[in-house]
């Protein structure tokens, strides 16, 4: 438009920072300051966003750059990994990496929580209910306490109030790719996923006689449809099954021998079937799985798998019902942490969140 000229990125940085300070000091009304923040964030996000060639490595990306190659895997379940240490987001479809981008996670004092999440809600034109009037385009809610993926400012370091900010164009592409229930893993480090034969290194559909008291509950009518997720807690000695965020089953588990720690990780069912039989139903074909290792006791490879084989046992009938409920995209999260009553771990690693609150940004 006549009379307008583009703002330099460094000037935008200063103006957004000033708007934040004025908002905190109460110099501006909340709505006015939020408007300035929204304009600064969005203009700067659009100015810096750039899709680059797929031969550019993730570590070489500059703030706002991303790679998008969905043709590498045209179909299948999506898993998103966010590395806080790297300030990068990686998207996988059917076990193949199809995209990666620079991001900005929570700044000191507002750190983005690490954990295993699912996309709970999507809103292409979301407006923050904390910073009234602040736009957060292509918002994908991860917790009801205010953590989400959305478009925003990318200065090259953690700068958000807890959310994961992405380049504007990338956020739009990811928004169209993800579905409600998509698994999102946020970790301090990044260890790329790998295809696993099955989570049989952990599970066995068998319960010894001495553990016959291991009863289970199965109530699929609580949620007729929706994405299926499972949580295996070694500390609780239980396997929980959720559909569309509602618990539909749980069972006690038994150990063949007392482990010091289970190999923590996320297993996701991919499209198609692999070789062998399912650890949930020995007379059924096994699914293909993708494993994402987490924590110090990560999913092991090679000879270590043999030592861990079938270390956790579940009732055979429960295993069959779980098998029949599974589909591509079903995720099992294995943790050594307890599952607190509010379904969140006592540490800063979120196991699962269920309480409604605000979206921070």
N, C-alpha and C positions, 0 to 999 in steps of 0.2 A: 504494500500500500504506500502511496506517496507520503513522504515525510518520515517513514519508519526505516530504521536500519537494524541489521542483526546485532544482537548483544554478544559480546565476547564471553567465552566460558568462564574466565576468571572474574569478570564483572558479575555474571550471574551467580557464581559461588558466593561472592561478597554480599550480594543483595539477599540471597536466600538465608545466609547466616544472620544478617541483620534482622530479617523478618522474624526468624526464630527467637532472637534475643528480645525483640520488641514484644513478641507474643508472651514470652515468659515474664517480662516486666510489666505487662498490662498496659503498655503505651497504646497499642491498637486493640480494638475489640477482637474477640476470637474470630468472628466471621471475616473481618477485613484482613487480619494477619494470615488466616488460612487461605484466603484468596491469593495473596501475594505468594505464599509458599507453593500453592498449586501451579500458578503461572510459571514461577521459576523452575520448579521441578520438571514440568512437562516440556517447556521450551528447551531446557538444557538436555533432557532425555532424548528429545527428538533430534537436537543438534548433534549429539555425540553418537547416536545409534548408527551402526553400520554393519551390514552383513558382509563377511569376508570369505575368501576362498577356503574350501575344506582342508587344504593342505597346511593351513596355519594352525600350529599347535595351540592347545588351551593356554599354556603358560605364556605364549607370545601375544595373546590378545590385549589390546589396549582398552581402557574403560569405554564401555558402550559397544564394543565389537562382539559379534557372535557368529557361529557357524550353524547352518540349517540344511540338513540333507535327509529329509524324510523318505526319499526314494530308496534308501538303503534297506528299509524294512517297512513296506507299505501297510502292513496290518499287524495286529497283536497288542497285548497289554503294554501299558506305558509305566515306567518307573522313573522318578526324578530324584537325582542325588544333588545335594547342595554341600559344597565344601566351604566351611567358614574360613579355614586357614588359607585356602587358595582364592577365596572370593570368586568362585566359579559354580555354575550350575550345569549339570549333565543330564540329558534326557535319553532314555533307552526305550526302544519299542521292540517287543519280542526278543529281548536280550541283546539287541544291536544298538550301539550308540548312534543316534541320528542327529543330535544337536548338542552344542555347548555354548555357554555365554558367560560374560563377566556379570557380576552382581554386586550389590552392596548390602551387607547384613547389619545387624545391630551394633551401634557404637558403644563404647565403654559406659556401663551403667544401664544400658538397654540391650544387652546381648541377646541375639537370637537363640532361643533354646535349641539344643540338639535333641534328636530323637527320631522316632518313626511315626509319621503322620499319614492321614489320608485327606484328600480334598473333600471338604465338608459342604462347601457352597461356592458358587461362582457368580460374579456380577461384573459385566463388562464396563458398567458406568458407575462403579461404587464411589460413594462419598463418605469420608471418615466421619464416624460419630463421636470421635474424640477431638480432632481438629476440625471443627464444624466448617463444612464447605471445601475441605481439602480433597481434591480428586485423586483417586487411586485406581486408574484404569486397569481393566483385565484382572480384577482381584480374584484370587483363588484362596479361600479361607482354609487354614490348616488347623486352627484351634478356635474355640469359642472365647478364649481369653485374649484374642487380639493379634494372633500371628497369621500372616498371609503372604502369598506371592503377589506382586503387582508391579506395574510400571513406575519408575521413579528415577531420581537423580543418582548418577553413578560417578562419584568423584575418584574412584580407584582405591577406596578403603572403606571399612565399616562406618556407616553414617546414619543408618535408619534408627527408628525407635523400637526395633525388634523384628520388623517384617523383612522379607527378602525382596529388594528392589531389582528390577530387570530393565534392559533397554525396551523402549516403547514398542518397537516393531516386533522384537522377540517375544515380549509378553503377549502380544496379540496372537502370534503363531502358536505359542504354548497353550494359551487359553482355548484355542480351537482344537488343539490336540488332546488335552487332558479331559477326563470325565470325572464326575462325582465318584469318589472312591479310589481315584488314582493314588498309588503309594508315593509318598515323598519322604526321603531320608535326609536329614540334616545332621552332619557330623563335623567334627573339628578337622579331621583329615579326610583324604579321598583315596579309597582303595577300590578301583573299578570292579564292577560285578563280573562274575564268570558263570558260565553254564555249569550247573551241577547235575549229576545223574538223578538225584532225588535227596530229600532231607533224611534219608535212611540212616545216615551217620548219627542221627539223633533219635529217630522214632522207630518203634517196632509195634505192630498191632497185636500185642500179646501181653497178657498180664499174668504173672506167676501166681501160683496157688496161695502163697503166703501174703499176697497183696490183693486177695479176692475182695477185700472190703472196698476196693477202689470203684465206687459207684460213679454213675454219670447222669447228667440231665440233658435232655434233648427236646427243645421246644421250637421247632422251625416256624410254627404258626405266629410267633411273635413278630416276625418280619418275613413276609412271603417272598419278596424279591429285593434285589440290591447287591452291591459288592460284598464278598465274603472275605473276612480277615480273621486270623487266629493269633493268639498270644500264648506262648509257652513260657511259664515262669518256673524256673528251677527252685527258687526260694519258696514259692507257694505250693510247689508240687502239683500244679494244675495246668490244664490246657483249656483256654477259653476260646469260644467260636462266636464271631459277631457277623451279622448280616445287616447291611445298611446302618451300621453303628449300634445295632441292638443285639444284646447277647442272646443267642439262641441255643447255646449248649456249653457245657463245661464237664470236665472229667478229672478225677484224681489220676495221677501218674505214678509210676514206680520206676526205680532205678535198678538195673542189674547189679551195679556196684555203686557205692557212694562216690560221685565225682567231686573234685575240688571246684570245678566250674565247667559249665557247658560252653561249647563254642558259640559265641553270640553272633547273630546275623539275621538277615531278612531273606527268606526264600519266596520267590514269586513264580506262580504257574505260568508257563509260556504256552503258545499255541502248539498243537500236535502232541504226539506221544513219543517217549523214548524207548530204550530197550529195557527189558526186565519187567518186574512186577512192582506194584505200588506198595510202599511201606504202610499205607493205610488199609489196603485191601489186597492181600497176596494173590487173589485169583483174578485181579483186574490189571490191565496194562498201566504202566507208570506214565505220569505226565513228564513233560520237559520242564526243568526248573532253572531259574536264575538265582544265584546266591550273591548277596552283598554282605561281606564281612564287616563286623562292627566290634569295637572295644578291644581290650587286651587279649581276651580269650576269643579270638576271631575264628570263623569257620576255617577248618584246617584242610590241607591238601595231602595227597600222596599217602604215605604209610600211616600218617596220623589218623586218617579216616578209618582205617581198619580197626584201630584201637578204640575208636569212639562209636563204632557201628552198633546201632540198636541200644544205646545207653539209656534211653527212655522208653518205657513201655506204656501202651494205652490199651484199653479194652477193645477187643476185636470188633464188637458190634458198634461201638462208638466210631471206630476207625472207618467202618464201611459207610456209616451215615455221613461222615465228613467227606469221604471220597465222592459220594453222590452229590454233595452240595458244591464241590469245587468246580471251578471253570477258569479259563485263562484270565489272569489278573488277581486270582486269589493269593493272598500273602500270609506267610507265617513268620512272626517275629519271635525269635528265641532270645530270652534274656535271663540273667542270673538275679535280676532285681525283683523285689516284691512288688505286687500290684496293690497299691493302697486303695482304700474304699472309694476314693474319688478317681480311681483308675489313672493315677499319675504317680511316677516313682518319687521316692523321697529325695533323690538327688536332682541335679539339674538336667538329667536326661529324661525327656518326656516319654512315657510309655504310651499313654493314651489320654486324650482330653475330652471332657464331656460337658463342661460348664459354659454357659453363654456369658459373654461380656462384650468388650469393645475391640475394634480393629485399630491398631496403633499407627502403623506406618513407619 
